[in-house]
Amino acid sequence: MKDLKKMEVVAAVIVKDGNILATQRGYGEFKGKWEFPGGQIEDGEFQEEALIREIKEELNADINVIDFLTTIRCDYPDYHLIMHTYICTLKNNIEFVFHNENELEHDNMIWLEKDDLDHLDWLPADITAVNAYKRLRRI
């Protein structure tokens, strides 16, 4: 069995007015699949710091990290992913104006109601995060 490279990332389930933000991957092997925004944790960064930085870089948005949701471990063909997922809100009531110039991180983004989350073609790790969020919201 081959040793897989380990990749540790953070992801934000951003909630606004009861809807959840999903972003569509704009590059690489999983181009076109849906995911929660986020990215890699840099050396010396705490998870929440990395998440705030990544969302600012990817979406030009400031977030409040509200609560930890789940940690997901998932094997992809070339790496083992550890994804720490947090429920977040936007600091400012901004409206995203989506435009894809110069091959941005995402091809698209959409706000979804909880019941519509299953209608997207999610990345494998993000499917687990979707299910964790849906279980939480049943309470």
DSSP file (Angstrom, degrees, kcal/mol; ACC not computed):
  #  RESIDUE AA STRUCTURE BP1 BP2  ACC     N-H-->O    O-->H-N    N-H-->O    O-->H-N    TCO  KAPPA ALPHA  PHI   PSI    X-CA   Y-CA   Z-CA
    1    1 A M              0   0    0      0, 0.0     2,-0.2     0, 0.0     0, 0.0   0.000 360.0 360.0 360.0 133.3    0.0    0.0    0.0
    2    2 A K        -     0   0    0      1,-0.1     2,-0.5     0, 0.0     0, 0.0  -0.523 360.0-120.4 -78.9 137.6    1.4    3.4   -1.0
    3    3 A D        -     0   0    0     -2,-0.2     2,-0.3     1,-0.0    -1,-0.1  -0.677  31.7-143.8 -76.3 123.8    1.9    6.1    1.6
    4    4 A L        -     0   0    0     -2,-0.5    75,-0.2     1,-0.1     2,-0.1  -0.679  16.7-109.7 -91.3 143.3   -0.2    9.1    0.7
    5    5 A K  E     -a   79   0A   0     73,-0.8    75,-3.3    -2,-0.3     2,-0.5  -0.450  36.2-125.6 -63.0 140.5    0.9   12.6    1.2
    6    6 A K  E     -a   80   0A   0     73,-0.2     2,-0.5    -2,-0.1    75,-0.2  -0.801  25.0-171.9 -95.7 131.7   -1.1   14.3    4.0
    7    7 A M  E     -a   81   0A   0     73,-2.8    75,-2.8    -2,-0.5     2,-0.5  -0.989   4.7-162.9-123.5 123.6   -3.0   17.5    3.3
    8    8 A E  E     +a   82   0A   0     -2,-0.5    33,-1.8    73,-0.2     2,-0.3  -0.930  20.8 162.5-111.5 124.4   -4.6   19.4    6.1
    9    9 A V  E     -aB  83  40A   0     73,-2.9    75,-2.6    -2,-0.5     2,-0.3  -0.816  30.0-134.0-134.0 169.0   -7.2   22.1    5.3
   10   10 A V  E     -aB  84  39A   0     29,-2.6    29,-1.6    -2,-0.3     2,-0.3  -0.929  18.2-166.0-122.6 151.5  -10.0   24.1    6.7
   11   11 A A  E     -aB  85  38A   0     73,-2.3    75,-2.4    -2,-0.3     2,-0.5  -0.993  11.3-139.4-140.3 146.8  -13.5   24.7    5.2
   12   12 A A  E     -a   86   0A   0     25,-3.0     2,-1.1    -2,-0.3    75,-0.2  -0.918   5.1-160.1-111.8 123.9  -16.2   27.2    5.9
   13   13 A V  E     -a   87   0A   0     73,-3.1    75,-2.4    -2,-0.5     2,-0.5  -0.843  27.6-160.0 -93.2  93.8  -19.9   26.3    5.9
   14   14 A I  E     -a   88   0A   0     -2,-1.1     7,-2.0     7,-0.4     2,-0.4  -0.682   5.9-163.8 -86.4 122.4  -21.0   30.0    5.6
   15   15 A V  E     +D   20   0B   0     73,-2.9    75,-0.4    -2,-0.5     2,-0.3  -0.892  14.8 168.6-111.2 132.6  -24.6   30.5    6.6
   16   16 A K  E >  S-D   19   0B   0      3,-2.5     3,-2.3    -2,-0.4    73,-0.0  -0.952  73.1 -16.9-144.4 121.9  -26.6   33.6    5.7
   17   17 A D  T 3  S-     0   0    0     -2,-0.3     3,-0.1     1,-0.3    -1,-0.0   0.847 128.0 -53.2  52.4  38.0  -30.4   34.0    6.2
   18   18 A G  T 3  S+     0   0    0      1,-0.3    96,-0.5    95,-0.1    -1,-0.3   0.412 117.0 112.7  81.3  -2.8  -30.7   30.2    6.6
   19   19 A N  E <   -DE  16 113B   0     -3,-2.3    -3,-2.5    94,-0.1     2,-0.4  -0.688  57.7-138.4-102.6 158.3  -28.9   29.5    3.3
   20   20 A I  E     -DE  15 112B   0     92,-3.1    92,-2.8    -2,-0.2     2,-0.5  -0.934  14.9-125.7-120.0 137.4  -25.4   27.9    2.8
   21   21 A L  E     - E   0 111B   0     -7,-2.0    -7,-0.4    -2,-0.4     2,-0.4  -0.695  26.3-176.0 -85.9 127.5  -22.7   29.1    0.4
   22   22 A A  E     - E   0 110B   0     88,-2.8    88,-2.5    -2,-0.5     2,-0.4  -0.955   7.5-157.9-118.7 142.9  -21.4   26.5   -2.0
   23   23 A T  E     -FE  35 109B   0     12,-3.0    12,-2.9    -2,-0.4     2,-0.5  -0.931  13.1-131.7-122.0 146.8  -18.5   27.1   -4.4
   24   24 A Q  E     -FE  34 108B   0     84,-3.1    83,-2.5    -2,-0.4    84,-0.8  -0.857  29.4-113.6-102.3 124.6  -17.7   25.3   -7.7
   25   25 A R  E     - E   0 106B   0      8,-3.2     7,-2.9    -2,-0.5    81,-0.2  -0.289  26.3-167.4 -58.3 130.8  -14.0   24.2   -8.1
   26   26 A G        +     0   0    0     79,-2.3     2,-0.3     5,-0.2    80,-0.2   0.269  60.2  31.7-106.3  10.7  -12.5   26.1  -11.0
   27   27 A Y  S    S+     0   0    0     78,-0.2     3,-0.4     3,-0.0    80,-0.1  -0.971  86.5  18.7-156.8 166.0   -9.3   24.2  -11.6
   28   28 A G  S >  S-     0   0    0     -2,-0.3     3,-1.8     1,-0.2    -3,-0.0   0.012 101.9 -28.3  71.9-166.8   -7.5   20.8  -11.4
   29   29 A E  T 3  S+     0   0    0      1,-0.3    -1,-0.2     0, 0.0     0, 0.0   0.776 137.8  44.9 -57.7 -32.5   -8.7   17.2  -11.3
   30   30 A F  T >  S+     0   0    0     -3,-0.4     3,-2.3     2,-0.0    -1,-0.3   0.101  77.4 152.3-105.0  22.0  -11.9   18.1   -9.6
   31   31 A K  T <   +     0   0    0     -3,-1.8    -5,-0.2     1,-0.3     3,-0.1  -0.270  68.7  24.9 -52.4 132.6  -12.9   21.1  -11.7
   32   32 A G  T 3  S+     0   0    0     -7,-2.9    -1,-0.3     1,-0.4    89,-0.2   0.154  94.3 116.9  95.8 -18.3  -16.7   21.5  -11.8
   33   33 A K    <   -     0   0    0     -3,-2.3    -8,-3.2    -9,-0.1    -1,-0.4  -0.450  65.1-116.8 -78.9 158.1  -17.3   19.8   -8.5
   34   34 A W  E     +Fg  24 122B   0     87,-2.5    89,-2.4   -10,-0.2     2,-0.3  -0.688  39.3 160.6 -99.2 149.8  -18.8   21.7   -5.6
   35   35 A E  E     -F   23   0B   0    -12,-2.9   -12,-3.0    -2,-0.3     3,-0.0  -0.959  43.4 -97.5-154.8 167.1  -17.1   22.4   -2.3
   36   36 A F        -     0   0    0     -2,-0.3   -23,-0.1   -14,-0.2   -14,-0.1  -0.785  54.6-103.8 -87.5 140.4  -17.2   24.6    0.8
   37   37 A P  S    S+     0   0    0      0, 0.0   -25,-3.0     0, 0.0     2,-0.3  -0.257  72.0  92.0 -66.7 153.9  -14.6   27.4    0.5
   38   38 A G  E     -B   11   0A   0    -27,-0.2     2,-0.3    16,-0.2   -27,-0.2  -0.982  43.6-157.6 157.7-158.0  -11.4   27.2    2.4
   39   39 A G  E     -B   10   0A   0    -29,-1.6   -29,-2.6    -2,-0.3    15,-0.1  -0.988  36.1 -23.8 172.7-167.5   -7.9   26.0    1.9
   40   40 A Q  E     -B    9   0A   0     -2,-0.3     2,-0.5   -31,-0.2   -31,-0.2  -0.284  50.9-122.7 -72.8 147.8   -4.6   24.8    3.4
   41   41 A I        -     0   0    0    -33,-1.8   -33,-0.2     4,-0.0     2,-0.1  -0.776  28.8-137.4 -86.1 127.6   -3.4   25.6    6.9
   42   42 A E    >   -     0   0    0     -2,-0.5     3,-2.2     4,-0.2     8,-0.1  -0.487  37.1 -76.6 -83.4 157.7    0.0   27.3    6.8
   43   43 A D  T 3  S+     0   0    0      1,-0.3    -1,-0.1    -2,-0.1     3,-0.1  -0.277 119.0  12.3 -54.0 130.6    2.8   26.3    9.2
   44   44 A G  T 3  S+     0   0    0      1,-0.3     2,-0.3    -3,-0.1    -1,-0.3   0.388  98.1 127.2  83.8  -3.5    2.2   27.8   12.6
   45   45 A E    <   -     0   0    0     -3,-2.2    -1,-0.3     4,-0.0     2,-0.2  -0.641  56.9-130.9 -88.3 142.8   -1.4   28.8   11.9
   46   46 A F     >  -     0   0    0     -2,-0.3     4,-2.4    -3,-0.1     5,-0.2  -0.569  30.5-110.4 -79.4 156.0   -4.3   27.9   14.1
   47   47 A Q  H  > S+     0   0    0      1,-0.2     4,-2.3    -2,-0.2     5,-0.2   0.919 117.2  47.8 -56.4 -48.5   -7.3   26.4   12.2
   48   48 A E  H  > S+     0   0    0      1,-0.2     4,-2.3     2,-0.2    -1,-0.2   0.878 110.9  51.6 -65.3 -36.9   -9.6   29.3   12.7
   49   49 A E  H  > S+     0   0    0      1,-0.2     4,-2.3     2,-0.2    -1,-0.2   0.923 110.1  49.8 -62.3 -43.8   -6.8   31.8   11.6
   50   50 A A  H  X S+     0   0    0     -4,-2.4     4,-2.9     1,-0.2    -2,-0.2   0.898 110.3  50.8 -61.8 -40.9   -6.3   29.8    8.4
   51   51 A L  H  X S+     0   0    0     -4,-2.3     4,-2.4     2,-0.2     5,-0.2   0.927 110.0  48.1 -65.2 -45.4  -10.0   29.8    7.7
   52   52 A I  H  X S+     0   0    0     -4,-2.3     4,-1.7     1,-0.2    -1,-0.2   0.921 115.2  46.4 -60.4 -44.2  -10.4   33.5    8.1
   53   53 A R  H  X S+     0   0    0     -4,-2.3     4,-2.4     2,-0.2    -2,-0.2   0.925 112.4  49.6 -64.1 -46.2   -7.3   34.1    5.9
   54   54 A E  H  X S+     0   0    0     -4,-2.9     4,-3.1     1,-0.2     5,-0.3   0.902 110.7  48.6 -62.8 -42.6   -8.4   31.7    3.2
   55   55 A I  H  X>S+     0   0    0     -4,-2.4     4,-2.4     2,-0.2     6,-1.0   0.877 111.5  50.6 -67.6 -35.9  -11.9   33.1    2.9
   56   56 A K  H  X5S+     0   0    0     -4,-1.7     4,-1.2    -5,-0.2    -2,-0.2   0.925 115.3  43.3 -64.1 -43.2  -10.5   36.6    2.7
   57   57 A E  H  <5S+     0   0    0     -4,-2.4    -2,-0.2     2,-0.2    -1,-0.2   0.920 122.7  36.2 -68.4 -44.2   -8.1   35.5   -0.1
   58   58 A E  H  <5S+     0   0    0     -4,-3.1    48,-0.2    -5,-0.2    -3,-0.2   0.899 136.4  14.9 -78.3 -42.2  -10.7   33.4   -2.0
   59   59 A L  H  <5S-     0   0    0     -4,-2.4    -3,-0.2    -5,-0.3    -2,-0.2   0.436  89.9-124.5-116.9  -2.7  -13.9   35.4   -1.6
   60   60 A N  S  <<S+     0   0    0     -4,-1.2     2,-0.3    -5,-0.5    -4,-0.2   0.912  70.8 129.0  52.8  44.8  -12.7   38.8   -0.4
   61   61 A A        -     0   0    0     -6,-1.0     2,-0.4    -9,-0.1    -1,-0.2  -0.953  57.0-135.3-130.7 147.8  -15.0   38.4    2.6
   62   62 A D        -     0   0    0     -2,-0.3    29,-3.0    -3,-0.1    30,-0.6  -0.873  29.5-167.8-101.6 135.7  -14.6   38.7    6.3
   63   63 A I  E     -C   90   0A   0     -2,-0.4     2,-0.5    27,-0.3    27,-0.2  -0.842  23.7-136.1-123.9 158.1  -16.2   35.9    8.4
   64   64 A N  E     -C   89   0A   0     25,-3.0    25,-2.1    -2,-0.3     2,-0.8  -0.964  23.7-138.0-103.9 127.0  -17.0   35.1   12.0
   65   65 A V  E     +C   88   0A   0     -2,-0.5    23,-0.2    23,-0.2     3,-0.1  -0.799  28.5 175.4 -86.3 113.4  -16.1   31.5   12.9
   66   66 A I  E     -     0   0A   0     21,-2.3     2,-0.3    -2,-0.8    22,-0.2   0.914  52.6 -15.9 -88.8 -48.8  -19.1   30.4   15.0
   67   67 A D  E     -C   87   0A   0     20,-1.6    20,-3.0     0, 0.0    -1,-0.3  -0.996  62.6-102.5-160.1 150.2  -18.6   26.8   15.8
   68   68 A F  E     -C   86   0A   0     -2,-0.3    18,-0.3    18,-0.2     3,-0.1  -0.598  32.4-178.8 -72.7 136.0  -16.7   23.7   14.9
   69   69 A L  E     -     0   0A   0     16,-3.1     2,-0.3     1,-0.3    17,-0.2   0.844  50.6 -44.9-101.6 -59.6  -18.7   21.3   12.8
   70   70 A T  E     -C   85   0A   0     15,-1.3    15,-3.2     2,-0.0     2,-0.5  -0.986  36.7-122.0-168.2 158.8  -16.5   18.2   12.0
   71   71 A T  E     -C   84   0A   0     -2,-0.3     2,-0.4    13,-0.2    13,-0.2  -0.972  31.8-161.5-110.2 130.3  -13.1   16.9   11.0
   72   72 A I  E     -C   83   0A   0     11,-2.6    11,-2.9    -2,-0.5     2,-0.5  -0.915   9.4-161.8-116.2 135.7  -13.2   14.7    7.9
   73   73 A R  E     +C   82   0A   0     -2,-0.4     2,-0.4     9,-0.2     9,-0.2  -0.979  21.4 166.9-115.9 126.9  -10.6   12.2    6.8
   74   74 A C  E     -C   81   0A   0      7,-2.4     7,-3.2    -2,-0.5     2,-0.6  -0.994  29.8-136.3-146.4 131.3  -10.8   11.2    3.2
   75   75 A D  E     -C   80   0A   0     -2,-0.4     5,-0.2     5,-0.2    -2,-0.0  -0.789  22.0-176.4 -90.6 125.5   -8.4    9.4    0.8
   76   76 A Y        -     0   0    0      3,-3.0     3,-0.4    -2,-0.6    -2,-0.0  -0.661  45.9 -92.6-106.0 169.3   -8.0   10.8   -2.7
   77   77 A P  S    S+     0   0    0      0, 0.0     3,-0.1     0, 0.0    -2,-0.0   0.850 121.6  22.6 -54.5 -38.2   -5.9    9.2   -5.4
   78   78 A D  S    S+     0   0    0      1,-0.1   -73,-0.8   -74,-0.1     2,-0.3   0.452 126.7  21.2-112.3  -1.2   -2.7   11.2   -4.5
   79   79 A Y  E     -a    5   0A   0     -3,-0.4    -3,-3.0   -75,-0.2     2,-0.6  -0.995  65.3-116.9-160.8 160.8   -3.2   12.3   -1.0
   80   80 A H  E     -aC   6  75A   0    -75,-3.3   -73,-2.8    -2,-0.3     2,-0.4  -0.935  36.5-149.6-103.1 119.9   -5.0   11.8    2.4
   81   81 A L  E     -aC   7  74A   0     -7,-3.2    -7,-2.4    -2,-0.6     2,-0.5  -0.758  15.6-170.9 -96.1 133.0   -7.1   14.9    3.2
   82   82 A I  E     -aC   8  73A   0    -75,-2.8   -73,-2.9    -2,-0.4     2,-0.6  -0.981  15.0-173.2-117.2 114.6   -7.9   16.0    6.7
   83   83 A M  E     -aC   9  72A   0    -11,-2.9   -11,-2.6    -2,-0.5     2,-0.6  -0.937  13.4-160.0-119.1 115.2  -10.5   18.7    6.5
   84   84 A H  E     -aC  10  71A   0    -75,-2.6   -73,-2.3    -2,-0.6     2,-0.4  -0.835  18.4-159.7 -92.6 119.8  -11.6   20.7    9.6
   85   85 A T  E     -aC  11  70A   0    -15,-3.2   -16,-3.1    -2,-0.6   -15,-1.3  -0.859  10.2-174.8-112.4 134.8  -15.0   22.2    8.9
   86   86 A Y  E     -aC  12  68A   0    -75,-2.4   -73,-3.1    -2,-0.4     2,-0.5  -0.942  27.0-123.4-127.9 146.3  -16.5   25.2   10.7
   87   87 A I  E     +aC  13  67A   0    -20,-3.0   -21,-2.3    -2,-0.3   -20,-1.6  -0.776  43.6 175.3 -85.0 131.4  -19.9   27.0   10.7
   88   88 A C  E     -aC  14  65A   0    -75,-2.4   -73,-2.9    -2,-0.5     2,-0.3  -0.879  23.7-153.2-135.3 162.3  -19.3   30.6    9.9
   89   89 A T  E     - C   0  64A   0    -25,-2.1   -25,-3.0    -2,-0.3     2,-0.3  -0.910  33.2-100.5-128.7 162.3  -21.2   33.8    9.2
   90   90 A L  E     - C   0  63A   0    -75,-0.4   -27,-0.3    -2,-0.3     3,-0.0  -0.639  19.9-144.5 -80.4 139.2  -20.2   36.9    7.2
   91   91 A K  S    S+     0   0    0    -29,-3.0     2,-0.4    -2,-0.3   -28,-0.1   0.892  89.2  35.4 -69.2 -39.8  -19.1   39.9    9.2
   92   92 A N  S    S-     0   0    0    -30,-0.6     2,-2.5    -3,-0.1   -30,-0.1  -0.865  91.3-115.1-114.2 149.6  -20.7   42.3    6.8
   93   93 A N        +     0   0    0     -2,-0.4     2,-0.1     2,-0.0    -2,-0.0  -0.367  58.0 163.4 -80.4  62.5  -23.9   41.7    5.0
   94   94 A I        -     0   0    0     -2,-2.5     2,-0.5     1,-0.0    -4,-0.1  -0.460  35.8-139.1 -83.8 153.8  -22.1   41.7    1.6
   95   95 A E        -     0   0    0     -2,-0.1     2,-0.3     2,-0.0    -2,-0.0  -0.963  24.0-127.2-107.5 124.7  -23.6   40.4   -1.6
   96   96 A F        -     0   0    0     -2,-0.5     2,-0.7     1,-0.0    13,-0.0  -0.549  13.9-157.2 -72.0 131.2  -21.1   38.5   -3.6
   97   97 A V        -     0   0    0     -2,-0.3     2,-0.4     2,-0.1    -1,-0.0  -0.924  20.3-147.8-105.4 104.8  -20.8   39.8   -7.2
   98   98 A F        +     0   0    0     -2,-0.7     2,-0.3    11,-0.1     9,-0.0  -0.586  30.1 156.1 -83.0 130.4  -19.4   36.7   -8.9
   99   99 A H        -     0   0    0     -2,-0.4     2,-0.9     2,-0.1    -2,-0.1  -0.969  32.3-144.0-147.5 136.8  -17.1   37.2  -11.9
  100  100 A N        +     0   0    0     -2,-0.3     2,-0.4     7,-0.1     3,-0.2  -0.825  34.7 156.9-107.1  96.7  -14.5   34.8  -13.2
  101  101 A E        +     0   0    0     -2,-0.9     3,-0.1     1,-0.2    -2,-0.1  -0.943  64.6   3.1-118.2 140.9  -11.5   36.7  -14.4
  102  102 A N  S    S-     0   0    0     -2,-0.4    -1,-0.2     1,-0.2    -2,-0.0   0.850 125.3 -63.8  56.5  39.2   -8.0   35.3  -14.7
  103  103 A E  S    S-     0   0    0     -3,-0.2    -1,-0.2     1,-0.0     4,-0.1   0.954  71.7-160.4  52.2  65.4   -9.0   31.8  -13.6
  104  104 A L        -     0   0    0      2,-0.2   -46,-0.1     1,-0.1    -2,-0.1  -0.118  34.4 -93.5 -65.1 171.2  -10.1   32.5  -10.1
  105  105 A E  S    S+     0   0    0    -47,-0.2   -79,-2.3   -80,-0.1     2,-0.4   0.835 108.1  41.8 -55.7 -37.6  -10.4   29.7   -7.5
  106  106 A H  E     -E   25   0B   0    -81,-0.2   -81,-0.2   -48,-0.2    -2,-0.2  -0.893  57.0-158.5-122.0 144.3  -14.0   29.1   -8.3
  107  107 A D  E    S-     0   0B   0    -83,-2.5     2,-0.3    -2,-0.4   -82,-0.1   0.711  82.5  -5.7 -85.2 -23.9  -16.1   28.9  -11.5
  108  108 A N  E     -E   24   0B   0    -84,-0.8   -84,-3.1    -9,-0.1     2,-0.3  -0.980  56.5-156.5-161.6 163.4  -19.3   29.6   -9.7
  109  109 A M  E     -E   23   0B   0     -2,-0.3     2,-0.3   -86,-0.2   -86,-0.2  -0.983  12.6-177.1-147.8 152.9  -21.0   30.1   -6.3
  110  110 A I  E     -E   22   0B   0    -88,-2.5   -88,-2.8    -2,-0.3     2,-0.5  -0.998  25.5-130.1-151.9 145.1  -24.5   29.7   -5.0
  111  111 A W  E     -E   21   0B   0     -2,-0.3     2,-0.4   -90,-0.2   -90,-0.2  -0.866  35.7-172.4 -94.5 129.1  -26.6   30.1   -1.9
  112  112 A L  E     -E   20   0B   0    -92,-2.8   -92,-3.1    -2,-0.5     2,-0.2  -0.921  24.9-122.9-124.9 146.6  -28.6   27.0   -1.1
  113  113 A E  E >   -E   19   0B   0     -2,-0.4     3,-2.0   -94,-0.2     4,-0.5  -0.539  39.8-106.7 -75.8 155.6  -31.3   26.1    1.4
  114  114 A K  G >  S+     0   0    0    -96,-0.5     3,-1.3     1,-0.3     4,-0.3   0.862 120.2  55.7 -52.5 -40.3  -30.4   23.1    3.5
  115  115 A D  G 3  S+     0   0    0      1,-0.2    -1,-0.3     2,-0.1     3,-0.3   0.652 105.1  53.6 -71.0 -14.2  -32.9   20.9    1.6
  116  116 A D  G X  S+     0   0    0     -3,-2.0     3,-1.7     1,-0.2    -1,-0.2   0.455  79.1  94.3 -97.7  -1.7  -31.2   21.7   -1.7
  117  117 A L  G X  S+     0   0    0     -3,-1.3     3,-1.1    -4,-0.5    -1,-0.2   0.826  78.5  60.0 -60.9 -32.0  -27.7   20.7   -0.6
  118  118 A D  G 3  S+     0   0    0     -4,-0.3    -1,-0.3    -3,-0.3    -2,-0.1   0.561  88.0  75.7 -74.2  -6.7  -28.0   17.2   -2.1
  119  119 A H  G <  S+     0   0    0     -3,-1.7    -1,-0.2     2,-0.1     2,-0.2   0.497  82.3  81.9 -85.3  -2.7  -28.6   18.5   -5.6
  120  120 A L  S <  S-     0   0    0     -3,-1.1     2,-1.2    -4,-0.2   -87,-0.1  -0.665  84.3-117.3-103.2 159.2  -25.0   19.4   -6.2
  121  121 A D        -     0   0    0     -2,-0.2   -87,-2.5   -89,-0.2     2,-0.1  -0.734  47.1-169.5 -92.2  85.1  -22.1   17.2   -7.3
  122  122 A W  B     -g   34   0B   0     -2,-1.2   -87,-0.2   -89,-0.2   -98,-0.0  -0.347  27.2-103.9 -78.3 152.9  -19.9   17.7   -4.2
  123  123 A L     >  -     0   0    0    -89,-2.4     4,-1.7     1,-0.1     3,-0.3  -0.441  44.0-105.3 -63.8 151.5  -16.3   16.6   -3.7
  124  124 A P  H  > S+     0   0    0      0, 0.0     4,-1.2     0, 0.0     3,-0.3   0.891 119.1  46.1 -53.3 -48.1  -16.2   13.4   -1.5
  125  125 A A  H  > S+     0   0    0      1,-0.2     4,-1.4     2,-0.2     3,-0.2   0.880 110.9  54.1 -63.9 -36.0  -15.0   15.1    1.7
  126  126 A D  H  > S+     0   0    0     -3,-0.3     4,-2.7     1,-0.2    -1,-0.2   0.798  98.8  62.0 -71.2 -28.0  -17.5   17.9    1.3
  127  127 A I  H  X S+     0   0    0     -4,-1.7     4,-2.4    -3,-0.3    -1,-0.2   0.916 104.0  50.2 -59.3 -42.1  -20.4   15.3    1.0
  128  128 A T  H  X S+     0   0    0     -4,-1.2     4,-2.1     1,-0.2    -2,-0.2   0.895 110.3  49.3 -63.5 -39.7  -19.5   14.2    4.5
  129  129 A A  H  X S+     0   0    0     -4,-1.4     4,-2.4     2,-0.2    -2,-0.2   0.895 108.9  53.0 -66.1 -40.0  -19.5   17.9    5.7
  130  130 A V  H  X S+     0   0    0     -4,-2.7     4,-2.5     1,-0.2    -2,-0.2   0.938 110.6  47.2 -58.2 -47.5  -23.0   18.4    4.0
  131  131 A N  H  X S+     0   0    0     -4,-2.4     4,-2.2     1,-0.2    -2,-0.2   0.873 110.6  51.6 -64.9 -37.6  -24.3   15.3    5.9
  132  132 A A  H  X S+     0   0    0     -4,-2.1     4,-2.1     2,-0.2    -1,-0.2   0.906 111.3  48.0 -64.7 -41.0  -22.8   16.6    9.2
  133  133 A Y  H  X S+     0   0    0     -4,-2.4     4,-2.3     2,-0.2    -2,-0.2   0.916 110.7  50.5 -65.8 -42.9  -24.5   20.0    8.7
  134  134 A K  H  X S+     0   0    0     -4,-2.5     4,-0.6     1,-0.2    -2,-0.2   0.895 110.5  49.6 -63.6 -39.4  -27.8   18.4    7.9
  135  135 A R  H >< S+     0   0    0     -4,-2.2     3,-0.9     1,-0.2     4,-0.4   0.917 111.2  50.1 -63.9 -42.3  -27.7   16.2   11.0
  136  136 A L  H >< S+     0   0    0     -4,-2.1     3,-1.4     1,-0.2    -2,-0.2   0.908 107.2  53.6 -61.9 -43.1  -26.8   19.2   13.1
  137  137 A R  H 3< S+     0   0    0     -4,-2.3    -1,-0.2     1,-0.3    -2,-0.2   0.562  93.8  71.0 -74.7  -7.7  -29.7   21.2   11.7
  138  138 A R  T <<        0   0    0     -3,-0.9    -1,-0.3    -4,-0.6    -2,-0.2   0.666 360.0 360.0 -77.5 -15.9  -32.3   18.5   12.6
  139  139 A I    <         0   0    0     -3,-1.4    -1,-0.2    -4,-0.4    -2,-0.1   0.503 360.0 360.0 -67.5 360.0  -31.9   19.4   16.3
